[in-house]
Amino acid sequence: MFSQNGRSRSPEYAAYRRRLAWQAFGDIYHRCHNNVVALVGLASALAVDVPVEKADLWSEVYVIHRILRDLGLFRLSRATLPTLKGILTEHGFNSDRDPRYIHADLSLRLMETDDDASEPLKALLTDVVKACRQELEDRNHLLPLAVLLGQTVRKAEGAGVKIPSEVQTTLHSALKQLGANIADMVKAISVDKPIAKDVLALFQKVERAAYASDVAQDYAVLGLAARRLLCSEVTSSPTPLDDAFATEILADHTVHLFSDAPAMTVEWPSQYAVELNYEGLGVAFLALNSSDELSVVCITDGKAYAIEQPKHERNFRDRFQEWLQNYPRDYGRVDREEGNNIFYLTMENLDLRLPETKRLILVAEPFLQQLTANLVVVLPVGSSFGHFTGTECAIGNIPSLTWLSTARSAQRSPRTNYKAWISADPECGFGDMQKPRFGAQEGGDREPTLNIALDRLGNCFEEFGFTVNNERQLPKTMQDASLAVVTAHGGLNRGGHYLHSIRDDEELIVSPPALAASLAGVELVILFVCSGGRIDKNPWDNSTSSLPKQLLNNGTRAVIASPWPLNVIVTYNWLEPFLRAWEAGSTVLDATKKANDAVASKLGEVPQYSLAMRVYGDALLTKLL
């Protein structure tokens, strides 16, 4: 309209184009399943104060409606429907028959309806079938309605609704018109029990994103099908190979790979796990099925089997979500004088089972990567006394088997230097064992924690040839190291989740991404950082957020850290036995276990000390000789 008035270059026209650009930005990001960024785009569009034509206003409100719906803000999403209806009416459309408005209303109704609400679902199914039939000759309008019909059928079946034959006929006709590729996608995400090869076909149609961080959005629909592939109470059990495949699909694929991903097949995760068995590693696959119960499949000694999990009144997701409110953070706050009851009680409430093996790596979906597997309670057959898994088993976590396979095949770095960073007082007596190690400063105050760590780690650093940086700024000379030790304070956000800051005893505060960037390419990083090994699930997609992940994205192969606040006493009792095992050729997994055992031997069976340090990444990494 601006060009017709001769104002195509006016400031108002430029503002209008800017608003349309932000609107398109939000629409694209919503279709890529990144709802938060999409919402930012629409907020930016609305911030451009310029009159908008009705046709463009429809598109804008429609995108807002979809974003709010997919964020679970149903009340706000429904509040946009009268506006959409009014715009259509002003343009001469009959909103009661317009497929765009009908889909907006019906899709929101489906998401609002409880899974067990059979009568509302029966009524909704009738309306969706009617809408589908009206558009059977229009492929463009038919696609979203056909997807909606497939999802409604699945949800209604789950609620015990008997699906009439004419509904299946309508769905079949719609899928036939849409073509084989789209039909396969609709079937895979709509059936309650997909077939593994159909999930694989859906996986192979997803072109891997240029940036690893975008993979979670690309796999969003695929994840729905993969989760339904896992066994649940209402379906027949799949083979353990299917469960392993589904869990690998659900794992965290947003970590940068060292090379191209291996060709995926249904059998590949199990086959690669068997290869790891030959190297002495058991592999456990952990995921939640569509009933929110824990599925655990193990591959040890070349054999795949499921481990039955105890049944409880509340599903595993709810119990684990409750545990996450306080743990693992509060494990670091337990006074050793209080004993170990809090560890046993809280982990027994989770009541999960892992294989009894000596060496194990976990392949888990992001939600379950938050688990402190070292603390899983094992109750041996015939015994009434349990023990923590980590006391008998060396356990490592990986983002996915796909990531591990590329890491294991990648060329090693020729770097050999050992470096350490502790932002501490350079006059604190580094290496001077004559100084009081826990001596009080003037006024009776305790010596700052990092000064104590620097003092007590001094001889170990000297013996193993470390270059120690104790400047009160982020180190800039660490990237030529093969192994780096970082000792600092870690701070969580106000809610007690997500590692938020790295600090010293004075005024230095840096972000975890900045620290990870300063250590880019260091193959092995040991973090003596409170909650440095903590893993949190990204609330917006199927990925994790953690400092270990940020390090892996910067080229690190393995990270050792504690998921809870770490007492300084652990640092100087742990590092020397680890380095001795590492220098002798032990894998990072075995060296960590030996160091944890040494802490237990020195300080007693105190889980917050002896089971704190765990491995994330390539557990089979060894020193390059």
Secondary structure, DSSP 8 states (H G I E B T S, - for coil): -TTTTT-TTSHHHHHHHHHHHHHHHHHHHHHTT-HHHHHHHHHHHHTS-----HHHHHHHHHHHHHHHHHTT-HHHHHTTHHHHHHHHHHTT--TTT-HHHHHHHHHHHHHHS-TT-HHHHHHHHHHHHHHHHHTTT-HHHHHHHHHHHHHHHHHHHHTT----HHHHHHHHHHHHHH-HHHHHHHHHHHSSS--HHHHHHHHHTS---SSGGGHHHHTHHHHHHHHHHS--TTS----HHHHHHHHHHHS---S--SS------SSHHHHHHHHHHHTT-EEEEEEE-TTS-EEEEEEETTEEEE------SS-HHHHHHHHHTTTTGGGGG--GGG-SHHHHHHHHHH-------SEEEEEE-GGGGG--GGG-EE--TT-S--EEHHHH-EEEEES-HHHHHHHHHS------EEEEEE---TTS-TT-TTS-TT-B-GGG-B--HHHHHHHHHHHHHHHTTEEEE--SS--SS-TTEEEEEEEEEEEE-TTS-SEEEEE-SSS-EE-HHHHHHHTTT-SEEEEEETTTT--EE-TTSS-EE-HHHHHHHTT-SEEEE-SS---HHHHHHHHHHHHHHHHTT--HHHHHHHHHHHHHHHH-S-HHHHT--EEEE-TT-----
